[in-house]
Amino acid sequence: MTIEAGPSPANYQFEISTETATWRLAEDVAAVLQTGDMVTLSGELGAGKTSFARALIRSATGDGALDVPSPTFPIRIDYQAAHLQLAHVDLYRISGNEDADELGLDEALETGAVIAEWPDRIDWPAVQNQLDINIIMTGDERRIELTAAGTWPARMERSRLIRALLDASGFADGQRLHVVGDASAKAFERIVRTDGETAILMNAPARAPGPAAWNGRSYDDVAHRALDIVPFLAIDTALAEAGIHVPRIIAHDRAEGLVLSEDLGGEGITDDRGEPIAERYEAAIDLLALMHGRTWPQTLEVDGGTYRVPRYDTDALLIEISLFADWHVPHVRGAEYSPVERQGFLDAWRAILAGLDDTATTWVMRDFHSPNILWQPGAAGLGRVGVIDIQDTLAGHPAYDVASLAQDARVDVREEMERTLVARYCAARRADNPRFDEAAFAEAYAILGAQRATKVLGAFTRLAYHDGRLGYADHLPRVKNVLARNLKHPVLSGLRVWYADLL
C-alpha cells in the first residue's frame, strides 16, 4: 500500500451478544463506505469475521439475500455495489507482501473499498481511511473493537446518529440497505423491518453554499437549491395535506439533516426496457394539471418556523443555462466561450425569458420526470402517482414541469406521445378554466423546454466527463434532439444561431 496514514484514530468498543447486534454494526459500517477505504477484520478462527463481512457486503450492495461465500480459497471475490466496487479478500493463505501485491489491492482502493480478513498475514503501511475491526470471543459473547482512522471517525458518528433515529422511530430491527440516489450529495437507504415494513432514510446534512459564481452570489443561492432539509419538510407536508402522494414523514432530525419517510417502492412509469408506459405518463400529466389549477401558498410553516417558497426568477433560469456555456460548449468545441461570447449567449436568453408571463405561476417541482415518479399500484386515481425529490420546488411557470415530463431527459418519449400529453394537459386546464390561453402556454412550453434541455446538456456533460459518471453521456443525444425540436418554435428564432454548430 502506498497511501499515507491519516490523523490520530478513534477507538470504539461494542459488547455483542446476538447475531442481530453484529449485523446492525456491520450495516452501520457499510452505510458510510467510500472509495479508498480499507476495512480489516481480525480475530481467531470462528470469531465471525466472514459473517461480519457478509452483512457489510449485503448492506452495501442493497441486496439483503446476496450470496457472500468465504474467500478463503479464491482469496479475492469482487462485488459491485451501487456506489462503489468491493473487494473481499482473505489473506490467511498469503505468505507475504509479494503474494499480496498480485491481488491488486492498490488498484482496488482506487475504484472502491477493500474488506480484508487476516490482515496481519502481510505487512503494509496504513491506508489513510482505514477501519480496523477486531472481533474477540468472550465466552458466548463477542467484543468488537474498532479503530477508525482518517475520515472514518466522523463517518461512524454520522452512521450512529442514523441508527439512533431508527431506534427511536420504530425501526430498531430494520436492515439498512444502500439505495441508488440522484446526482446530488444526498444518500439514501432502504430500511427493512423484520415484519416486512419498509421506509426510506434520507441522509442530507446541511451544506454550505458554493463559491461566488453570479454577481457575488453562489450558484446555490441564485438557483435556489436546498441547502438543508427544511424545504423538503415544508413542501412534503403541504403537498401531502393537498392530497398529493408524496412520502409520509415518519421521523426526522432537522439539526442533523435526517429524514425517515414512507417507502414509495421502486416501480416507476417506464417498463422493463425503459420505455414510457402511456397510462402512467397520462396519470402524471393529469396530476400536473390538477396541481397547476390550484393556488399554492408562498409561505409555509415548518418545525415552529416558516419557509418561503422562492421564485423561479430570470437569474435562476439563466444561471442554469450557464451550465451549457461552461461545460457543454467547451466539450463540443474544444474551447471555452470567450467572455464576450458567453455574455452574448446569456443576453440572448435573457431577452427570450423576458417575454414569459410572470403572472402564470404555480409550484414547479423542477425535476418532475421518470426517476422521481413512482407508480403506486395499490392506490386509486391520481394517488397512483407517487412523487419524490421535491425539495427544490419553486414558484414558477407551469410549462416547466410539463416539459420536464413530456420531454423526459432519461426516456425516449416519442413526439406523438409528447403531443398527446401536452394536449391532454391543456384540455384539463381548459376544463378547469375556460380562459386558459393555450397559445401562450405553447410558447412558454417551447421556451422552458429549451431552457431545461440547455441546462441538462451542461449538467450531464459535467457529470459524465468531469465527474466520471459516464452513464450520463448516454442521455446527451436524446436531450439534443429535444432541444432541436424546441428551437423550431418561432419565439426562439433569435437563439438558433447560438446552437447551430453545437447540436
Secondary structure, 3 states (H helix, E strand, C coil): CCCCCCCCCEEEEEEECCHHHHHHHHHHHHCCCCCCCEEEEECCCCCCHHHHHHHHHHHHHCCCCCCCCCCCCCCEEEEECCCCEEEEEECCCCCCHHHHHCCCHHHHHHHEEEEEECHHHCCCCCCCCEEEEEEEEECCEEEEEEEECCCHHHHHHHHHHHHHHHHHCCCCCCEEEEECCCCCCCEEEEEECCCCCEEEEEECCCCCCCCEEECCEEHHHHHCCCCCCHHHHHHHHHHHHCCCECCCEEEEECCCCEEEEECCCCCCCECCCCCECHHHHHHHHHHHHHHHCCCCCCEEEECCEEEECCECCHHHHHHHHHHHHHHHHHHHHCCCCCHHHHHHHHHHHHHHHCCCCCCCCEEECCCCCHHHEEECCCCCHHHHEEECCCCCCEEECCHHHHHHHHCCCCCCCCHHHHHHHHHHHHHHHHHHCCCCCHHHHHHHHHHHHHHHHHHHHHHHHHHHHCCCCHHHHHHHHHHHHHHHHHCCCHHHHHHHHHHCCCC
